[in-house]
């Protein structure tokens, strides 16, 4: 957009030097514009309504995928004993700004949002094909680091209604339902980095 007007100005003056300088000036201005657009403050990953109601995060499948597990559980009566073959895949994402900060400092900044998306597992054993894969998404949970809102630093949310439909927003679970296990068993500030090779690899040594 800048280039044609630069040409008009320089053509009128007629000098090759003026033309080059004008072009350089316009190029610098437009580059500065692009840089500002790319590094400007992003919208927060967590959007709250009222006191602690969290709007269901969208776009998280474009966030950083930090790990995946199958049937992983501290429960005494885990999915696979209750119903063999019914383990779920757990897919975990972190918002990109928090990922960048974590890779710089090894700490999860205020406003970090993490997503746990659960999917059913399908096992194939047929001639020429075997193994397990994710079939359907069945549940969506999130955690948010916000020390002003949550006494233990993190709030925990579920967005799945009975029957699998997703809610538009959710209120936090009481600390005993989620926070206490994360507080006891997770390796880094309530986050299970022991199961996320992507975060271990990027943490500063
Ligand atoms: C008994 C222990 C336990 C309880 C209770 C628990 N979690 Fe977790 N949570 C885990 C483990 C283990 C992981 C590691 C990821 C996985 O499941 O593969 C995890 C991971 C997560 C993550 C991904 C980010 C992170 O912190 O590592 C979210 C989000 C999450 N849980 C939400 C919840 C919510 C919401 C509840 C309450 C409804 C809850 N959790 C209750 C054990 C627990």
py3Dmol code that shows the C-alpha trace and the ligand (Angstrom):
import py3Dmol

protein = """\
ATOM      1  CA  UNK A   1       0.000   0.000   0.000  1.00  0.00           C
ATOM      2  CA  UNK A   2       2.858   2.365   0.813  1.00  0.00           C
ATOM      3  CA  UNK A   3       4.904   1.687  -2.267  1.00  0.00           C
ATOM      4  CA  UNK A   4       2.803   3.416  -4.977  1.00  0.00           C
ATOM      5  CA  UNK A   5       2.641   6.725  -3.042  1.00  0.00           C
ATOM      6  CA  UNK A   6       6.412   6.563  -2.466  1.00  0.00           C
ATOM      7  CA  UNK A   7       6.862   6.270  -6.211  1.00  0.00           C
ATOM      8  CA  UNK A   8       4.581   9.244  -6.882  1.00  0.00           C
ATOM      9  CA  UNK A   9       6.563  11.469  -4.491  1.00  0.00           C
ATOM     10  CA  UNK A  10       9.951  10.404  -5.812  1.00  0.00           C
ATOM     11  CA  UNK A  11       8.889  10.630  -9.480  1.00  0.00           C
ATOM     12  CA  UNK A  12       7.854  14.240  -8.997  1.00  0.00           C
ATOM     13  CA  UNK A  13      11.241  15.104  -7.508  1.00  0.00           C
ATOM     14  CA  UNK A  14      12.932  12.936 -10.053  1.00  0.00           C
ATOM     15  CA  UNK A  15      16.011  12.002  -7.998  1.00  0.00           C
ATOM     16  CA  UNK A  16      17.146   8.423  -7.590  1.00  0.00           C
ATOM     17  CA  UNK A  17      18.471   9.131  -4.065  1.00  0.00           C
ATOM     18  CA  UNK A  18      15.211  10.719  -2.888  1.00  0.00           C
ATOM     19  CA  UNK A  19      13.340   7.765  -4.337  1.00  0.00           C
ATOM     20  CA  UNK A  20      15.461   5.238  -2.420  1.00  0.00           C
ATOM     21  CA  UNK A  21      15.208   7.159   0.844  1.00  0.00           C
ATOM     22  CA  UNK A  22      11.434   7.534   0.496  1.00  0.00           C
ATOM     23  CA  UNK A  23      11.042   3.839  -0.214  1.00  0.00           C
ATOM     24  CA  UNK A  24      13.215   2.911   2.779  1.00  0.00           C
ATOM     25  CA  UNK A  25      11.234   5.222   5.057  1.00  0.00           C
ATOM     26  CA  UNK A  26       7.937   3.699   3.982  1.00  0.00           C
ATOM     27  CA  UNK A  27       9.329   0.170   4.303  1.00  0.00           C
ATOM     28  CA  UNK A  28      10.517   0.907   7.863  1.00  0.00           C
ATOM     29  CA  UNK A  29       7.158   2.345   8.899  1.00  0.00           C
ATOM     30  CA  UNK A  30       5.235  -0.620   7.536  1.00  0.00           C
ATOM     31  CA  UNK A  31       7.643  -3.137   9.140  1.00  0.00           C
ATOM     32  CA  UNK A  32       7.214  -1.384  12.499  1.00  0.00           C
ATOM     33  CA  UNK A  33       3.442  -1.681  12.053  1.00  0.00           C
ATOM     34  CA  UNK A  34       3.658  -5.417  11.386  1.00  0.00           C
ATOM     35  CA  UNK A  35       5.923  -6.021  14.403  1.00  0.00           C
ATOM     36  CA  UNK A  36       3.574  -4.121  16.737  1.00  0.00           C
ATOM     37  CA  UNK A  37       0.607  -6.141  15.492  1.00  0.00           C
ATOM     38  CA  UNK A  38       2.411  -9.433  16.165  1.00  0.00           C
ATOM     39  CA  UNK A  39       3.729  -8.675  19.652  1.00  0.00           C
ATOM     40  CA  UNK A  40       0.884  -6.503  21.000  1.00  0.00           C
ATOM     41  CA  UNK A  41      -0.945  -7.713  24.128  1.00  0.00           C
ATOM     42  CA  UNK A  42      -3.125 -10.723  23.291  1.00  0.00           C
ATOM     43  CA  UNK A  43      -6.638 -11.161  24.682  1.00  0.00           C
ATOM     44  CA  UNK A  44      -6.505 -13.054  28.006  1.00  0.00           C
ATOM     45  CA  UNK A  45      -7.027 -16.812  27.690  1.00  0.00           C
ATOM     46  CA  UNK A  46      -9.441 -16.827  30.656  1.00  0.00           C
ATOM     47  CA  UNK A  47     -12.630 -14.803  30.355  1.00  0.00           C
ATOM     48  CA  UNK A  48     -14.617 -14.508  33.573  1.00  0.00           C
ATOM     49  CA  UNK A  49     -18.185 -13.415  34.149  1.00  0.00           C
ATOM     50  CA  UNK A  50     -19.275 -12.179  37.548  1.00  0.00           C
ATOM     51  CA  UNK A  51     -17.133 -13.419  40.421  1.00  0.00           C
ATOM     52  CA  UNK A  52     -15.661 -16.715  39.251  1.00  0.00           C
ATOM     53  CA  UNK A  53     -17.766 -17.990  36.344  1.00  0.00           C
ATOM     54  CA  UNK A  54     -15.486 -18.996  33.474  1.00  0.00           C
ATOM     55  CA  UNK A  55     -16.605 -18.732  29.862  1.00  0.00           C
ATOM     56  CA  UNK A  56     -15.700 -21.973  28.058  1.00  0.00           C
ATOM     57  CA  UNK A  57     -12.356 -21.390  26.334  1.00  0.00           C
ATOM     58  CA  UNK A  58     -12.517 -21.703  22.560  1.00  0.00           C
ATOM     59  CA  UNK A  59      -9.681 -22.066  20.078  1.00  0.00           C
ATOM     60  CA  UNK A  60      -7.633 -24.198  22.479  1.00  0.00           C
ATOM     61  CA  UNK A  61      -6.860 -26.764  19.770  1.00  0.00           C
ATOM     62  CA  UNK A  62      -4.559 -24.071  18.346  1.00  0.00           C
ATOM     63  CA  UNK A  63      -2.761 -23.794  21.720  1.00  0.00           C
ATOM     64  CA  UNK A  64       0.340 -25.775  22.700  1.00  0.00           C
ATOM     65  CA  UNK A  65      -0.323 -29.500  23.097  1.00  0.00           C
ATOM     66  CA  UNK A  66       1.758 -30.594  26.099  1.00  0.00           C
ATOM     67  CA  UNK A  67       0.934 -34.258  26.550  1.00  0.00           C
ATOM     68  CA  UNK A  68      -1.427 -37.150  26.197  1.00  0.00           C
ATOM     69  CA  UNK A  69      -2.160 -40.167  28.367  1.00  0.00           C
ATOM     70  CA  UNK A  70      -4.431 -43.203  28.242  1.00  0.00           C
ATOM     71  CA  UNK A  71      -6.415 -44.243  31.314  1.00  0.00           C
ATOM     72  CA  UNK A  72      -4.000 -42.402  33.653  1.00  0.00           C
ATOM     73  CA  UNK A  73      -5.576 -42.124  37.111  1.00  0.00           C
ATOM     74  CA  UNK A  74      -4.856 -41.992  40.831  1.00  0.00           C
ATOM     75  CA  UNK A  75      -8.379 -43.233  41.515  1.00  0.00           C
ATOM     76  CA  UNK A  76      -8.684 -46.331  43.699  1.00  0.00           C
ATOM     77  CA  UNK A  77     -11.267 -47.708  41.348  1.00  0.00           C
ATOM     78  CA  UNK A  78      -9.985 -46.534  37.971  1.00  0.00           C
ATOM     79  CA  UNK A  79     -11.896 -46.592  34.690  1.00  0.00           C
ATOM     80  CA  UNK A  80     -10.206 -49.743  33.413  1.00  0.00           C
ATOM     81  CA  UNK A  81     -11.115 -51.883  36.482  1.00  0.00           C
ATOM     82  CA  UNK A  82     -14.697 -50.673  36.485  1.00  0.00           C
ATOM     83  CA  UNK A  83     -15.113 -51.278  32.802  1.00  0.00           C
ATOM     84  CA  UNK A  84     -12.195 -52.899  30.955  1.00  0.00           C
ATOM     85  CA  UNK A  85     -11.444 -51.192  27.646  1.00  0.00           C
ATOM     86  CA  UNK A  86     -13.214 -47.999  28.716  1.00  0.00           C
ATOM     87  CA  UNK A  87     -10.089 -45.982  29.538  1.00  0.00           C
ATOM     88  CA  UNK A  88     -10.120 -42.474  28.170  1.00  0.00           C
ATOM     89  CA  UNK A  89      -7.449 -40.545  26.333  1.00  0.00           C
ATOM     90  CA  UNK A  90      -6.441 -37.339  28.111  1.00  0.00           C
ATOM     91  CA  UNK A  91      -5.183 -34.505  25.897  1.00  0.00           C
ATOM     92  CA  UNK A  92      -3.655 -31.485  27.611  1.00  0.00           C
ATOM     93  CA  UNK A  93      -3.139 -27.983  26.190  1.00  0.00           C
ATOM     94  CA  UNK A  94      -1.706 -24.719  27.577  1.00  0.00           C
ATOM     95  CA  UNK A  95      -2.394 -21.227  26.243  1.00  0.00           C
ATOM     96  CA  UNK A  96       0.503 -19.903  24.124  1.00  0.00           C
ATOM     97  CA  UNK A  97       1.360 -16.845  26.267  1.00  0.00           C
ATOM     98  CA  UNK A  98       1.669 -19.015  29.393  1.00  0.00           C
ATOM     99  CA  UNK A  99       3.775 -21.530  27.447  1.00  0.00           C
ATOM    100  CA  UNK A 100       6.208 -18.800  26.403  1.00  0.00           C
ATOM    101  CA  UNK A 101       6.465 -17.468  29.947  1.00  0.00           C
ATOM    102  CA  UNK A 102       6.953 -20.976  31.360  1.00  0.00           C
ATOM    103  CA  UNK A 103       9.727 -21.662  28.863  1.00  0.00           C
ATOM    104  CA  UNK A 104      11.490 -18.456  29.992  1.00  0.00           C
ATOM    105  CA  UNK A 105      11.029 -18.734  33.767  1.00  0.00           C
ATOM    106  CA  UNK A 106       9.868 -22.285  34.613  1.00  0.00           C
ATOM    107  CA  UNK A 107       6.820 -20.717  36.315  1.00  0.00           C
ATOM    108  CA  UNK A 108       3.173 -20.616  35.318  1.00  0.00           C
ATOM    109  CA  UNK A 109       2.149 -16.937  35.129  1.00  0.00           C
ATOM    110  CA  UNK A 110      -1.088 -15.490  36.515  1.00  0.00           C
ATOM    111  CA  UNK A 111      -3.795 -16.061  33.900  1.00  0.00           C
ATOM    112  CA  UNK A 112      -2.440 -19.430  32.719  1.00  0.00           C
ATOM    113  CA  UNK A 113      -5.202 -21.609  31.283  1.00  0.00           C
ATOM    114  CA  UNK A 114      -4.802 -25.353  30.852  1.00  0.00           C
ATOM    115  CA  UNK A 115      -7.256 -27.635  29.104  1.00  0.00           C
ATOM    116  CA  UNK A 116      -7.880 -31.326  29.690  1.00  0.00           C
ATOM    117  CA  UNK A 117      -9.888 -32.839  26.863  1.00  0.00           C
ATOM    118  CA  UNK A 118     -11.014 -36.443  27.238  1.00  0.00           C
ATOM    119  CA  UNK A 119     -11.672 -38.783  24.336  1.00  0.00           C
ATOM    120  CA  UNK A 120     -12.964 -42.341  24.184  1.00  0.00           C
ATOM    121  CA  UNK A 121     -10.519 -45.025  23.075  1.00  0.00           C
ATOM    122  CA  UNK A 122     -11.146 -47.507  20.296  1.00  0.00           C
ATOM    123  CA  UNK A 123      -8.997 -50.614  19.974  1.00  0.00           C
ATOM    124  CA  UNK A 124      -8.530 -52.361  16.665  1.00  0.00           C
ATOM    125  CA  UNK A 125      -7.362 -55.946  16.323  1.00  0.00           C
ATOM    126  CA  UNK A 126      -7.935 -57.066  12.810  1.00  0.00           C
ATOM    127  CA  UNK A 127      -5.689 -58.503  10.102  1.00  0.00           C
ATOM    128  CA  UNK A 128      -3.251 -55.805   9.036  1.00  0.00           C
ATOM    129  CA  UNK A 129      -4.353 -53.236  11.680  1.00  0.00           C
ATOM    130  CA  UNK A 130      -3.936 -53.094  15.419  1.00  0.00           C
ATOM    131  CA  UNK A 131      -3.638 -50.481  18.133  1.00  0.00           C
ATOM    132  CA  UNK A 132      -5.678 -47.871  19.959  1.00  0.00           C
ATOM    133  CA  UNK A 133      -6.857 -44.454  18.808  1.00  0.00           C
ATOM    134  CA  UNK A 134      -9.114 -41.605  19.972  1.00  0.00           C
ATOM    135  CA  UNK A 135     -12.685 -41.976  18.822  1.00  0.00           C
ATOM    136  CA  UNK A 136     -14.969 -39.250  20.227  1.00  0.00           C
ATOM    137  CA  UNK A 137     -14.436 -36.285  22.522  1.00  0.00           C
ATOM    138  CA  UNK A 138     -16.347 -36.970  25.728  1.00  0.00           C
ATOM    139  CA  UNK A 139     -15.428 -34.249  28.242  1.00  0.00           C
ATOM    140  CA  UNK A 140     -13.741 -30.882  28.606  1.00  0.00           C
ATOM    141  CA  UNK A 141     -12.130 -29.494  31.765  1.00  0.00           C
ATOM    142  CA  UNK A 142      -9.995 -26.442  32.437  1.00  0.00           C
ATOM    143  CA  UNK A 143      -7.787 -24.963  35.121  1.00  0.00           C
ATOM    144  CA  UNK A 144      -6.911 -21.288  35.552  1.00  0.00           C
ATOM    145  CA  UNK A 145      -4.138 -19.784  37.607  1.00  0.00           C
ATOM    146  CA  UNK A 146      -5.496 -16.696  39.360  1.00  0.00           C
ATOM    147  CA  UNK A 147      -4.220 -16.141  42.895  1.00  0.00           C
ATOM    148  CA  UNK A 148      -6.606 -13.223  43.486  1.00  0.00           C
ATOM    149  CA  UNK A 149      -9.689 -15.345  42.812  1.00  0.00           C
ATOM    150  CA  UNK A 150      -8.587 -18.715  44.189  1.00  0.00           C
ATOM    151  CA  UNK A 151      -7.038 -19.232  47.589  1.00  0.00           C
ATOM    152  CA  UNK A 152      -4.924 -22.176  46.410  1.00  0.00           C
ATOM    153  CA  UNK A 153      -3.784 -20.295  43.293  1.00  0.00           C
ATOM    154  CA  UNK A 154      -5.768 -22.342  40.755  1.00  0.00           C
ATOM    155  CA  UNK A 155      -9.459 -22.751  39.888  1.00  0.00           C
ATOM    156  CA  UNK A 156     -10.857 -25.917  38.260  1.00  0.00           C
ATOM    157  CA  UNK A 157     -13.788 -26.136  35.870  1.00  0.00           C
ATOM    158  CA  UNK A 158     -15.827 -28.734  33.975  1.00  0.00           C
ATOM    159  CA  UNK A 159     -17.791 -27.892  30.833  1.00  0.00           C
ATOM    160  CA  UNK A 160     -19.516 -31.192  30.125  1.00  0.00           C
ATOM    161  CA  UNK A 161     -23.211 -31.709  30.837  1.00  0.00           C
ATOM    162  CA  UNK A 162     -24.737 -35.121  31.256  1.00  0.00           C
ATOM    163  CA  UNK A 163     -24.975 -36.702  27.803  1.00  0.00           C
ATOM    164  CA  UNK A 164     -21.791 -34.997  26.629  1.00  0.00           C
ATOM    165  CA  UNK A 165     -23.064 -31.592  25.470  1.00  0.00           C
ATOM    166  CA  UNK A 166     -20.841 -28.631  26.335  1.00  0.00           C
ATOM    167  CA  UNK A 167     -21.854 -25.758  28.576  1.00  0.00           C
ATOM    168  CA  UNK A 168     -21.120 -22.177  27.541  1.00  0.00           C
ATOM    169  CA  UNK A 169     -19.796 -21.329  31.018  1.00  0.00           C
ATOM    170  CA  UNK A 170     -19.134 -22.980  34.355  1.00  0.00           C
ATOM    171  CA  UNK A 171     -18.605 -22.221  38.029  1.00  0.00           C
ATOM    172  CA  UNK A 172     -15.479 -23.547  39.760  1.00  0.00           C
ATOM    173  CA  UNK A 173     -15.444 -26.886  41.575  1.00  0.00           C
ATOM    174  CA  UNK A 174     -14.906 -26.772  45.339  1.00  0.00           C
ATOM    175  CA  UNK A 175     -11.203 -27.247  46.246  1.00  0.00           C
ATOM    176  CA  UNK A 176     -11.786 -30.788  47.572  1.00  0.00           C
ATOM    177  CA  UNK A 177     -12.979 -32.069  44.173  1.00  0.00           C
ATOM    178  CA  UNK A 178      -9.952 -31.118  42.101  1.00  0.00           C
ATOM    179  CA  UNK A 179      -7.441 -28.773  43.707  1.00  0.00           C
ATOM    180  CA  UNK A 180      -6.452 -31.083  46.592  1.00  0.00           C
ATOM    181  CA  UNK A 181      -5.239 -33.914  44.319  1.00  0.00           C
ATOM    182  CA  UNK A 182      -3.410 -31.413  42.079  1.00  0.00           C
ATOM    183  CA  UNK A 183      -1.922 -29.836  45.192  1.00  0.00           C
ATOM    184  CA  UNK A 184      -0.687 -33.180  46.546  1.00  0.00           C
ATOM    185  CA  UNK A 185       0.444 -35.026  43.470  1.00  0.00           C
ATOM    186  CA  UNK A 186       1.372 -32.595  40.679  1.00  0.00           C
ATOM    187  CA  UNK A 187       5.077 -31.857  40.195  1.00  0.00           C
ATOM    188  CA  UNK A 188       5.083 -28.113  39.355  1.00  0.00           C
ATOM    189  CA  UNK A 189       2.697 -25.624  40.994  1.00  0.00           C
ATOM    190  CA  UNK A 190      -0.411 -27.899  40.793  1.00  0.00           C
ATOM    191  CA  UNK A 191       0.359 -28.880  37.173  1.00  0.00           C
ATOM    192  CA  UNK A 192       1.251 -32.492  36.321  1.00  0.00           C
ATOM    193  CA  UNK A 193       4.468 -31.676  34.463  1.00  0.00           C
ATOM    194  CA  UNK A 194       5.711 -35.191  35.313  1.00  0.00           C
ATOM    195  CA  UNK A 195       3.330 -36.336  32.534  1.00  0.00           C
ATOM    196  CA  UNK A 196       4.037 -33.522  30.032  1.00  0.00           C
ATOM    197  CA  UNK A 197       7.319 -34.083  28.160  1.00  0.00           C
ATOM    198  CA  UNK A 198       6.795 -30.892  26.137  1.00  0.00           C
ATOM    199  CA  UNK A 199       6.872 -28.738  29.287  1.00  0.00           C
ATOM    200  CA  UNK A 200       9.810 -30.626  30.794  1.00  0.00           C
ATOM    201  CA  UNK A 201      11.792 -30.155  27.596  1.00  0.00           C
ATOM    202  CA  UNK A 202      11.187 -26.409  27.410  1.00  0.00           C
ATOM    203  CA  UNK A 203      11.671 -25.537  31.116  1.00  0.00           C
ATOM    204  CA  UNK A 204      14.887 -23.593  31.775  1.00  0.00           C
ATOM    205  CA  UNK A 205      17.579 -25.902  33.211  1.00  0.00           C
TER     206      UNK A 205
END
"""
ligand_1 = """\
43
LIG
C -7.036 -37.926 42.118
C -6.279 -36.920 41.419
C -6.988 -35.873 40.548
C -8.175 -35.221 40.790
C -9.138 -35.384 41.955
C -8.340 -34.296 39.681
N -7.288 -34.384 38.814
Fe -6.967 -33.173 37.211
N -5.323 -34.253 36.753
C -4.864 -35.375 37.431
C -3.769 -35.965 36.697
C -2.995 -37.225 37.074
C -3.566 -35.156 35.575
C -2.495 -35.366 34.510
C -3.013 -35.360 33.107
C -3.747 -36.605 32.706
O -4.830 -36.865 33.271
O -3.302 -37.287 31.812
C -4.538 -34.075 35.648
C -4.597 -33.012 34.761
C -5.556 -32.031 34.773
C -5.583 -30.875 33.904
C -4.485 -30.477 32.947
C -3.519 -29.476 33.589
C -2.787 -29.940 34.829
O -3.095 -29.395 35.909
O -1.903 -30.843 34.779
C -6.741 -30.213 34.151
C -7.226 -28.944 33.462
C -7.432 -30.936 35.187
N -6.680 -32.028 35.569
C -8.670 -30.599 35.689
C -9.272 -31.243 36.763
C -10.595 -30.928 37.268
C -11.532 -29.887 36.673
C -10.806 -31.743 38.347
C -12.021 -31.808 39.245
C -13.273 -32.114 38.610
C -9.614 -32.561 38.513
N -8.711 -32.237 37.540
C -9.455 -33.462 39.546
C -5.317 -35.818 38.639
C -6.452 -35.361 39.288
"""
view = py3Dmol.view(width=600, height=400)
view.addModel(protein, "pdb")
view.setStyle({"model": 0}, {"cartoon": {"style": "trace"}})
view.addModel(ligand_1, "xyz")
view.setStyle({"model": 1}, {"stick": {}})
view.zoomTo()
view.show()
